[in-house]
Amino acid sequence: MDEEEIKDLIKQLSHAEPYVREYTAKILVGTAEKGTDISSAIPALIKSLGDSEWEVRSLAAGALLYIAKNGTDISSAFPALAKALGDKEGMVGNNAAKALKKGIVVLDCKTKEELLGLVREIKGSPEARKLAKEIYEKWMEKQNKKTGELQKQKMRKPKEELSKEKIKRTI
């Protein structure tokens, strides 16, 4: 699918007929799922998270999930996805939660402050607060693993240096 076809689909997300918007959102999900870059659709998908039809909202969140899985930054959608967590239709909130989690992973925050800034963006509803806490805990776990690996590397380094010194002494 080329950029021109994606532009046409983006226009169809605003169509007056709900079935057209739903079908269009399904096409975008399938396109992103196959790995095609549809990042130009992010603003339209954010708007679709507020659609009157729950199917369109759910599919928009699903498309954002696959966009994130393809490695694209979807942080501009975080506030809308956080709001969608509290949607009365469970499927919408479920897809929004998955998209938020994947979106955070893609960003791979380097600092605690950077992560907390993103978490602040998504908090609001009880569901959003729960997700924000979960994201923060996973990030901390990841950081602790990295720290542990670095410590192991540091412990190995002196042994390697000692071995080099022994070799030099014997020569």
Number of C-alpha atoms within 10 A of each C-alpha: 9 9 11 9 9 19 13 11 21 22 13 18 25 16 14 9 10 16 13 16 26 24 17 23 27 19 16 27 22 15 18 22 17 11 13 16 19 23 18 12 20 20 13 16 26 21 15 24 25 18 19 10 14 19 21 26 30 28 27 34 32 28 29 33 25 26 28 25 18 19 15 18 19 23 19 13 22 23 19 20 30 26 19 27 28 18 20 10 14 14 19 24 23 18 23 33 24 19 27 29 19 24 25 21 17 17 17 13 14 10 10 12 10 12 20 15 10 19 22 13 17 24 20 16 14 11 19 26 17 13 21 25 14 14 21 18 12 14 20 14 12 13 15 12 12 12 12 12 12 12 12 11 11 11 11 11 12 11 11 11 11 11 12 11 11 11 10 9 8 6 5
